[in-house]
Amino acid sequence: MKVVEFKSKIKNNKIDIPAAIQAKLDYQQGKAIRVIVLMEDNEAENEINFKDKALTDFFKGYSSSDAIYDEYK
C-alpha cells in the first residue's frame, strides 16, 4: 500500500487535491482507494469532551455502598 499525504481544505463538501498529487494519482484512475481524513483538534471542544467523559466515567464506578462516604465528617 502506498501513502500520499497533503494538506487541503473542505470546500462545498469536497477536498481539493493539489496538482502535484493529482499527477501521482493519474495512473490509478478507476482503482479503489482508502481515504482517511484527519482534522485539526479544537482545543476548547476537546477540553469540554474530556471533562464530560471523565465525569461520566468517574460516576460509573460509584455504587450504593459508596454512600457511606457522602456524610463523612
Distance bins in CASP14 RR format, pairs under 12 A and 6 or more apart:
PFRMAT RR
TARGET T0000
AUTHOR 0000-0000-0000
RMODE 2
METHOD distances of the structure
MODEL  1
1 31 0 0 0 0 0 1 0 0 0 0 0
1 32 0 0 0 0 0 1 0 0 0 0 0
1 33 0 0 0 0 1 0 0 0 0 0 0
1 34 1 0 0 1 0 0 0 0 0 0 0
1 36 0 0 0 0 0 1 0 0 0 0 0
2 21 0 0 0 0 0 1 0 0 0 0 0
2 24 0 0 0 0 1 0 0 0 0 0 0
2 25 0 0 0 0 1 0 0 0 0 0 0
2 27 0 0 0 0 0 1 0 0 0 0 0
2 28 0 0 0 0 1 0 0 0 0 0 0
2 31 0 0 0 0 0 1 0 0 0 0 0
2 33 0 0 0 0 1 0 0 0 0 0 0
2 34 0 0 0 0 0 1 0 0 0 0 0
3 21 0 0 0 0 0 1 0 0 0 0 0
3 24 0 0 0 0 0 1 0 0 0 0 0
3 33 0 0 0 0 0 1 0 0 0 0 0
3 34 0 0 0 0 1 0 0 0 0 0 0
3 35 0 0 0 0 0 1 0 0 0 0 0
3 36 0 0 0 0 1 0 0 0 0 0 0
4 17 0 0 0 0 1 0 0 0 0 0 0
4 18 0 0 0 0 0 1 0 0 0 0 0
4 20 0 0 0 0 1 0 0 0 0 0 0
4 21 1 0 1 0 0 0 0 0 0 0 0
4 22 0 0 0 0 0 1 0 0 0 0 0
4 23 0 0 0 0 0 1 0 0 0 0 0
4 24 1 0 0 1 0 0 0 0 0 0 0
4 25 1 0 0 1 0 0 0 0 0 0 0
4 28 0 0 0 0 1 0 0 0 0 0 0
4 33 0 0 0 0 1 0 0 0 0 0 0
4 34 0 0 0 0 0 1 0 0 0 0 0
4 35 0 0 0 0 0 1 0 0 0 0 0
4 36 0 0 0 0 0 1 0 0 0 0 0
5 17 0 0 0 0 0 1 0 0 0 0 0
5 18 0 0 0 0 0 1 0 0 0 0 0
5 20 0 0 0 0 0 1 0 0 0 0 0
5 21 0 0 0 0 1 0 0 0 0 0 0
5 24 0 0 0 0 0 1 0 0 0 0 0
5 35 0 0 0 0 0 1 0 0 0 0 0
5 36 0 0 0 0 1 0 0 0 0 0 0
5 37 0 0 0 0 0 1 0 0 0 0 0
5 38 0 0 0 0 1 0 0 0 0 0 0
6 15 0 0 0 0 1 0 0 0 0 0 0
6 16 0 0 0 0 1 0 0 0 0 0 0
6 17 1 0 0 1 0 0 0 0 0 0 0
6 18 1 0 1 0 0 0 0 0 0 0 0
6 19 0 0 0 0 0 1 0 0 0 0 0
6 20 0 0 0 0 1 0 0 0 0 0 0
6 21 1 0 1 0 0 0 0 0 0 0 0
6 22 0 0 0 0 0 1 0 0 0 0 0
6 24 0 0 0 0 1 0 0 0 0 0 0
6 25 0 0 0 0 0 1 0 0 0 0 0
6 35 0 0 0 0 0 1 0 0 0 0 0
6 37 0 0 0 0 0 1 0 0 0 0 0
6 38 0 0 0 0 0 1 0 0 0 0 0
7 15 0 0 0 0 0 1 0 0 0 0 0
7 16 0 0 0 0 0 1 0 0 0 0 0
7 17 0 0 0 0 0 1 0 0 0 0 0
7 18 0 0 0 0 1 0 0 0 0 0 0
7 21 0 0 0 0 0 1 0 0 0 0 0
7 37 0 0 0 0 0 1 0 0 0 0 0
7 38 0 0 0 0 1 0 0 0 0 0 0
7 39 0 0 0 0 0 1 0 0 0 0 0
7 40 0 0 0 0 1 0 0 0 0 0 0
8 14 0 0 0 0 1 0 0 0 0 0 0
8 15 1 0 1 0 0 0 0 0 0 0 0
8 16 1 0 1 0 0 0 0 0 0 0 0
8 17 1 0 0 1 0 0 0 0 0 0 0
8 18 1 0 0 1 0 0 0 0 0 0 0
8 19 0 0 0 0 0 1 0 0 0 0 0
8 21 0 0 0 0 1 0 0 0 0 0 0
8 22 0 0 0 0 0 1 0 0 0 0 0
8 35 0 0 0 0 0 1 0 0 0 0 0
8 37 0 0 0 0 1 0 0 0 0 0 0
8 38 0 0 0 0 0 1 0 0 0 0 0
8 39 0 0 0 0 0 1 0 0 0 0 0
9 15 1 0 0 1 0 0 0 0 0 0 0
9 16 1 0 0 1 0 0 0 0 0 0 0
9 17 0 0 0 0 0 1 0 0 0 0 0
9 18 0 0 0 0 0 1 0 0 0 0 0
9 37 0 0 0 0 0 1 0 0 0 0 0
9 39 0 0 0 0 0 1 0 0 0 0 0
9 40 0 0 0 0 0 1 0 0 0 0 0
10 16 0 0 0 0 1 0 0 0 0 0 0
10 37 0 0 0 0 1 0 0 0 0 0 0
10 39 0 0 0 0 1 0 0 0 0 0 0
10 40 0 0 0 0 0 1 0 0 0 0 0
11 17 0 0 0 0 0 1 0 0 0 0 0
13 37 0 0 0 0 0 1 0 0 0 0 0
14 37 0 0 0 0 0 1 0 0 0 0 0
15 21 0 0 0 0 0 1 0 0 0 0 0
15 35 0 0 0 0 1 0 0 0 0 0 0
15 36 0 0 0 0 0 1 0 0 0 0 0
15 37 1 0 0 1 0 0 0 0 0 0 0
15 38 0 0 0 0 0 1 0 0 0 0 0
15 39 0 0 0 0 0 1 0 0 0 0 0
16 22 0 0 0 0 1 0 0 0 0 0 0
17 23 0 0 0 0 0 1 0 0 0 0 0
17 24 0 0 0 0 1 0 0 0 0 0 0
17 25 1 0 0 1 0 0 0 0 0 0 0
17 26 0 0 0 0 0 1 0 0 0 0 0
17 28 0 0 0 0 0 1 0 0 0 0 0
17 33 0 0 0 0 0 1 0 0 0 0 0
17 35 0 0 0 0 0 1 0 0 0 0 0
18 24 0 0 0 0 1 0 0 0 0 0 0
18 25 0 0 0 0 0 1 0 0 0 0 0
19 25 0 0 0 0 0 1 0 0 0 0 0
19 26 0 0 0 0 0 1 0 0 0 0 0
20 26 0 0 0 0 0 1 0 0 0 0 0
21 28 0 0 0 0 0 1 0 0 0 0 0
22 28 0 0 0 0 0 1 0 0 0 0 0
22 29 0 0 0 0 0 1 0 0 0 0 0
24 33 0 0 0 0 0 1 0 0 0 0 0
25 31 0 0 0 0 1 0 0 0 0 0 0
25 33 0 0 0 0 1 0 0 0 0 0 0
25 35 0 0 0 0 0 1 0 0 0 0 0
39 45 0 0 0 0 0 1 0 0 0 0 0
39 46 0 0 0 0 0 1 0 0 0 0 0
40 46 0 0 0 0 0 1 0 0 0 0 0
41 47 0 0 0 0 0 1 0 0 0 0 0
41 49 0 0 0 0 0 1 0 0 0 0 0
41 50 0 0 0 0 0 1 0 0 0 0 0
42 48 0 0 0 0 1 0 0 0 0 0 0
42 49 0 0 0 0 1 0 0 0 0 0 0
43 49 0 0 0 0 0 1 0 0 0 0 0
43 50 0 0 0 0 0 1 0 0 0 0 0
44 50 0 0 0 0 0 1 0 0 0 0 0
44 51 0 0 0 0 0 1 0 0 0 0 0
45 51 0 0 0 0 0 1 0 0 0 0 0
45 52 0 0 0 0 0 1 0 0 0 0 0
46 52 0 0 0 0 0 1 0 0 0 0 0
46 53 0 0 0 0 0 1 0 0 0 0 0
47 53 0 0 0 0 0 1 0 0 0 0 0
47 54 0 0 0 0 0 1 0 0 0 0 0
48 54 0 0 0 0 0 1 0 0 0 0 0
48 55 0 0 0 0 0 1 0 0 0 0 0
49 55 0 0 0 0 0 1 0 0 0 0 0
49 56 0 0 0 0 0 1 0 0 0 0 0
50 56 0 0 0 0 0 1 0 0 0 0 0
50 57 0 0 0 0 0 1 0 0 0 0 0
51 57 0 0 0 0 0 1 0 0 0 0 0
51 58 0 0 0 0 0 1 0 0 0 0 0
52 58 0 0 0 0 0 1 0 0 0 0 0
52 59 0 0 0 0 0 1 0 0 0 0 0
53 59 0 0 0 0 0 1 0 0 0 0 0
53 60 0 0 0 0 0 1 0 0 0 0 0
54 60 0 0 0 0 0 1 0 0 0 0 0
55 61 0 0 0 0 0 1 0 0 0 0 0
55 62 0 0 0 0 0 1 0 0 0 0 0
56 62 0 0 0 0 0 1 0 0 0 0 0
58 66 0 0 0 0 0 1 0 0 0 0 0
59 66 0 0 0 0 0 1 0 0 0 0 0
60 66 0 0 0 0 0 1 0 0 0 0 0
62 68 0 0 0 0 0 1 0 0 0 0 0
62 69 0 0 0 0 1 0 0 0 0 0 0
62 70 0 0 0 0 1 0 0 0 0 0 0
63 69 0 0 0 0 0 1 0 0 0 0 0
64 70 0 0 0 0 0 1 0 0 0 0 0
66 72 0 0 0 0 0 1 0 0 0 0 0
END
